[in-house]
Amino acid sequence: MVLVACGGDDEASDDAGAGGETPAADEASFPVTVGEGETAVEIPAEPDRIVSLSPTATEMLFAIDAGDAVVAADEYSDYPEDAPTTDLSGFEPNVEAIVGYDPDLVVASADPGDLVAGLSELEVPTLILPPARSLEDTYAQIEQLGVATGNVGPAAELVAGMRSDIEEITAEVPDDAEEATYFHELDANLYTVTGSTFVGELYTLAGMTNIADDAPGSGGDYPQLSPEFIVSADPDMIFFADGAEGGVTVQDIASRPGWDALTAVQQDRVFEVDSDIASRWGPRVVDYVRFLVDQRVALLEPVG
């Protein structure tokens, strides 16, 4: 996932081009090429003016000690508190507005409106880090940013710490624990996630089974479930991410027709989750796993 071509080092370049590991050094040599194929981007020198158009990338950059180089972040980059949030859009990027910050690296999660082509004409390298489909994708992207910013060591330390923390946290769920099912609500129209998604993997690590995986004709990784199916599946726990922006409350869920009989409702196991933490694939996934495991372990305790 991380390919590095170091200027003046043909042997290192050949190894990287063949899919070799990123050199285990605390500092990266420049220029470097990050990525492979059509998504590969060459970064000529260590960047000191980074524009982030991805809230997840912003979190990653600050977590690997590259935050001081971030001069502007998109409108949704609200974490950490000292992130330089602006009105820049990652969904409808304005190349002229981005270039106004004189960046030597732009990081985004997608390439809408020919963002990469527009910045390339101005010789501004753009690194695209798409939504992760697994934790391994998260780790790889953190390492990519480490190489791209010259922060290889801090990135490696962050990944190692995340791996260790998640392993330690998930070990709290006994291997022989009885099955626990869940429903993760994205919005009041009952769109959800399956276990094949990034967030679904986190629930699986916490020892939970997704009811959407058994839904008939669910339609992809983000299906819309019927109220009747959810009632018949009777999940042990309900997690909803549409509380803040969607205005949904625990009481709203409990008052839906037939939902008052659900095990999750009757046992007060309906939980509002932070939609940002639940939807971003950055370092705070450790916090989300911690939250999920706490609820999973609590389910093992006798009711009453």
C-alpha positions as CSV (number, residue, x, y, z in Angstrom):
1,M,0.0,0.0,0.0
2,V,2.9,2.4,0.6
3,L,5.5,2.7,-2.2
4,V,8.5,4.9,-1.7
5,A,10.9,6.0,-4.5
6,C,13.9,7.8,-3.0
7,G,15.8,10.1,-5.2
8,G,19.3,8.9,-6.1
9,D,18.7,5.4,-4.7
10,D,17.9,3.1,-7.6
11,E,18.0,0.0,-5.4
12,A,15.4,1.4,-3.0
13,S,13.2,2.5,-5.9
14,D,13.3,-1.0,-7.5
15,D,12.4,-2.6,-4.2
16,A,9.5,-0.2,-3.7
17,G,8.3,-0.6,-7.2
18,A,8.1,-4.4,-6.7
19,G,5.9,-3.9,-3.7
20,G,8.6,-3.8,-1.0
21,E,8.1,-2.6,2.5
22,T,8.6,1.1,3.4
23,P,12.1,1.5,4.8
24,A,12.0,1.2,8.6
25,A,13.5,4.6,9.2
26,D,12.2,7.4,11.3
27,E,12.7,9.9,8.5
28,A,11.7,9.7,4.9
29,S,14.0,10.8,2.1
30,F,12.6,13.1,-0.6
31,P,11.4,13.0,-3.3
32,V,9.0,10.1,-2.5
33,T,6.3,8.5,-4.5
34,V,3.3,7.4,-2.4
35,G,0.7,5.0,-3.8
36,E,0.9,2.9,-6.9
37,G,-0.5,2.9,-10.4
38,E,-2.9,5.7,-11.4
39,T,-3.1,6.9,-7.8
40,A,0.6,7.3,-7.2
41,V,1.8,10.8,-6.4
42,E,5.3,12.1,-6.2
43,I,6.1,14.6,-3.4
44,P,9.3,16.4,-4.3
45,A,10.1,17.8,-0.8
46,E,8.9,17.5,2.7
47,P,5.7,19.5,2.8
48,D,5.3,22.3,5.2
49,R,2.0,23.7,3.8
50,I,-0.7,21.0,3.7
51,V,-4.3,21.5,2.8
52,S,-6.6,18.7,4.0
53,L,-9.9,18.2,2.3
54,S,-10.8,15.1,4.4
55,P,-11.8,15.2,8.1
56,T,-10.3,11.7,8.6
57,A,-7.0,12.8,6.9
58,T,-6.9,15.9,9.2
59,E,-7.2,13.7,12.3
60,M,-4.5,11.4,10.9
61,L,-2.1,14.2,10.1
62,F,-2.4,15.7,13.6
63,A,-2.0,12.2,15.2
64,I,1.3,11.7,13.4
65,D,2.7,15.0,14.5
66,A,2.2,16.7,11.1
67,G,-0.5,19.1,12.3
68,D,1.9,22.1,12.4
69,A,2.2,21.7,8.6
70,V,-1.6,21.8,8.0
71,V,-2.4,25.4,6.9
72,A,-6.1,24.7,6.0
73,A,-8.7,22.0,6.5
74,D,-12.1,21.5,5.0
75,E,-15.4,22.6,6.5
76,Y,-16.0,19.3,8.3
77,S,-12.6,19.0,9.8
78,D,-13.7,19.7,13.4
79,Y,-11.2,17.5,15.2
80,P,-8.8,18.1,16.8
81,E,-9.9,21.5,18.2
82,D,-6.8,23.3,16.8
83,A,-7.4,22.0,13.3
84,P,-7.5,25.1,10.9
85,T,-11.1,24.6,9.7
86,T,-12.1,26.7,6.7
87,D,-15.0,26.8,4.3
88,L,-13.1,24.6,1.8
89,S,-15.2,21.8,0.5
90,G,-14.0,18.2,-0.1
91,F,-17.1,17.4,-2.1
92,E,-17.1,20.4,-4.4
93,P,-13.4,21.5,-4.3
94,N,-12.5,24.9,-5.7
95,V,-9.0,24.6,-7.0
96,E,-8.5,28.4,-7.0
97,A,-9.5,28.6,-3.3
98,I,-7.2,25.7,-2.4
99,V,-4.2,27.2,-4.2
100,G,-4.9,30.4,-2.3
101,Y,-3.3,28.7,0.7
102,D,-0.1,28.0,-1.3
103,P,0.0,24.3,-0.5
104,D,2.8,22.0,-1.3
105,L,0.6,19.0,-0.6
106,V,-3.2,18.4,-0.8
107,V,-4.8,15.4,0.9
108,A,-8.4,14.4,0.0
109,S,-10.7,11.3,0.2
110,A,-11.9,11.6,-3.4
111,D,-11.2,13.3,-6.8
112,P,-14.4,15.1,-7.6
113,G,-14.5,17.7,-10.3
114,D,-11.0,16.9,-11.6
115,L,-9.3,18.1,-8.4
116,V,-6.1,16.1,-9.1
117,A,-5.8,17.2,-12.7
118,G,-6.4,20.9,-11.8
119,L,-3.8,20.9,-9.0
120,S,-1.4,18.9,-11.2
121,E,-1.4,21.6,-13.8
122,L,-0.2,23.9,-11.0
123,E,2.4,21.4,-9.8
124,V,0.7,20.8,-6.5
125,P,0.8,17.1,-5.5
126,T,-2.5,15.6,-4.4
127,L,-2.8,12.4,-2.2
128,I,-6.1,10.6,-2.4
129,L,-7.0,8.5,0.6
130,P,-10.4,6.9,-0.1
131,P,-12.8,5.7,2.6
132,A,-11.3,2.6,4.3
133,R,-13.0,-0.7,3.9
134,S,-11.1,-2.3,6.7
135,L,-8.8,-1.5,9.6
136,E,-5.8,-2.6,7.5
137,D,-6.8,0.2,5.1
138,T,-6.7,2.7,8.0
139,Y,-3.2,1.5,9.1
140,A,-1.9,1.7,5.5
141,Q,-3.2,5.2,5.0
142,I,-1.6,6.4,8.3
143,E,1.7,4.9,7.1
144,Q,1.2,6.6,3.7
145,L,0.8,9.9,5.3
146,G,3.9,9.3,7.4
147,V,5.9,8.8,4.3
148,A,4.3,11.7,2.5
149,T,5.0,14.1,5.4
150,G,8.4,12.8,6.5
151,N,6.8,11.5,9.7
152,V,7.5,7.8,9.2
153,G,8.4,7.1,12.8
154,P,5.4,8.7,14.5
155,A,3.1,7.1,11.9
156,A,4.5,3.6,12.7
157,E,4.2,4.3,16.4
158,L,0.6,5.3,16.0
159,V,-0.3,2.2,14.0
160,A,1.5,-0.1,16.5
161,G,-0.4,1.6,19.4
162,M,-3.7,1.3,17.7
163,R,-3.2,-2.4,16.9
164,S,-2.1,-3.1,20.5
165,D,-5.0,-1.1,22.0
166,I,-7.6,-2.7,19.9
167,E,-6.3,-6.2,20.6
168,E,-6.2,-5.5,24.3
169,I,-9.7,-4.0,24.3
170,T,-11.4,-6.8,22.3
171,A,-9.8,-9.4,24.4
172,E,-12.2,-8.4,27.1
173,V,-15.0,-10.2,25.3
174,P,-14.9,-13.9,26.2
175,D,-14.4,-16.3,23.3
176,D,-17.3,-18.4,24.5
177,A,-19.7,-15.5,24.9
178,E,-23.2,-16.1,23.6
179,E,-24.2,-14.4,20.3
180,A,-25.2,-10.7,20.6
181,T,-27.0,-9.1,17.7
182,Y,-27.2,-5.4,16.8
183,F,-28.7,-2.9,14.4
184,H,-26.7,0.2,13.4
185,E,-29.0,3.0,12.3
186,L,-27.7,5.6,9.8
187,D,-30.9,7.5,9.5
188,A,-34.6,7.4,10.3
189,N,-35.3,5.7,7.0
190,L,-33.6,2.7,8.4
191,Y,-30.5,2.7,6.2
192,T,-27.8,0.7,7.9
193,V,-24.5,-1.1,7.4
194,T,-23.6,-4.7,7.0
195,G,-20.8,-6.6,8.6
196,S,-18.7,-6.2,5.4
197,T,-18.3,-2.4,5.9
198,F,-15.6,-0.7,7.9
199,V,-17.8,0.1,10.8
200,G,-19.3,-3.4,10.6
201,E,-15.8,-4.8,11.1
202,L,-15.5,-2.8,14.4
203,Y,-18.7,-4.4,15.7
204,T,-17.4,-7.8,14.7
205,L,-14.2,-7.2,16.6
206,A,-16.4,-6.3,19.6
207,G,-18.1,-9.7,19.4
208,M,-21.4,-8.6,17.8
209,T,-23.5,-10.0,14.9
210,N,-25.2,-7.7,12.4
211,I,-28.9,-8.4,11.8
212,A,-28.5,-6.8,8.3
213,D,-26.3,-9.6,7.1
214,D,-29.4,-11.9,7.2
215,A,-31.8,-9.4,5.6
216,P,-33.4,-10.7,2.4
217,G,-32.4,-8.8,-0.7
218,S,-30.6,-6.2,1.4
219,G,-28.9,-4.5,-1.5
220,G,-25.3,-3.8,-1.0
221,D,-23.2,-2.9,2.1
222,Y,-25.6,0.0,3.1
223,P,-29.1,-1.5,2.8
224,Q,-32.4,-0.1,3.8
225,L,-34.2,-2.5,6.2
226,S,-37.9,-2.7,6.7
227,P,-39.4,-2.0,10.2
228,E,-40.9,-5.5,10.0
229,F,-37.6,-7.2,9.5
230,I,-36.0,-5.3,12.4
231,V,-38.8,-6.3,14.7
232,S,-38.6,-9.9,13.6
233,A,-34.8,-9.9,14.0
234,D,-35.2,-8.5,17.5
235,P,-31.6,-7.1,18.0
236,D,-30.0,-7.3,21.4
237,M,-28.6,-3.8,20.9
238,I,-29.5,-0.7,18.8
239,F,-26.9,1.9,17.9
240,F,-28.1,5.1,16.1
241,A,-25.9,7.7,14.4
242,D,-28.7,10.1,13.5
243,G,-29.1,11.7,16.9
244,A,-27.4,15.0,16.4
245,E,-28.1,16.0,12.8
246,G,-31.1,13.7,12.4
247,G,-32.7,14.7,15.7
248,V,-33.6,11.1,16.5
249,T,-33.8,10.2,20.2
250,V,-34.0,7.0,22.2
251,Q,-37.6,7.9,22.9
252,D,-38.3,8.2,19.2
253,I,-37.0,4.7,18.5
254,A,-38.9,3.2,21.4
255,S,-42.1,4.8,20.2
256,R,-42.0,3.3,16.7
257,P,-44.8,0.8,16.0
258,G,-43.8,-2.6,17.5
259,W,-40.4,-1.5,18.6
260,D,-41.4,-1.2,22.3
261,A,-41.3,-5.0,22.4
262,L,-37.7,-5.2,21.1
263,T,-35.2,-6.7,23.5
264,A,-32.9,-3.7,23.0
265,V,-35.6,-1.3,24.0
266,Q,-36.9,-3.3,26.9
267,Q,-33.4,-3.7,28.4
268,D,-32.4,-0.1,27.7
269,R,-29.8,-1.0,25.2
270,V,-30.4,1.7,22.7
271,F,-27.3,3.9,22.3
272,E,-26.7,7.1,20.5
273,V,-23.3,7.2,18.9
274,D,-21.1,10.1,17.7
275,S,-21.7,10.1,13.9
276,D,-18.2,11.6,13.3
277,I,-16.4,8.9,15.2
278,A,-18.6,6.2,13.8
279,S,-18.1,7.3,10.2
280,R,-14.4,8.3,10.1
281,W,-11.7,5.7,9.8
282,G,-8.9,7.6,11.6
283,P,-7.2,7.1,15.0
284,R,-10.4,7.5,17.0
285,V,-11.6,4.1,15.9
286,V,-9.9,2.9,19.0
287,D,-12.4,5.0,21.0
288,Y,-15.3,3.5,19.1
289,V,-14.1,0.0,19.7
290,R,-13.7,0.8,23.4
291,F,-17.3,2.0,23.5
292,L,-18.7,-1.0,21.6
293,V,-16.8,-3.5,23.8
294,D,-18.1,-1.8,26.9
295,Q,-21.7,-2.3,25.8
296,R,-20.9,-5.9,24.7
297,V,-19.4,-6.7,28.1
298,A,-22.3,-5.1,29.9
299,L,-24.7,-7.4,28.0
300,L,-23.0,-10.3,29.7
301,E,-24.0,-9.0,33.1
302,P,-27.3,-10.3,34.6
303,V,-30.3,-8.0,34.0
304,G,-31.8,-6.5,37.1
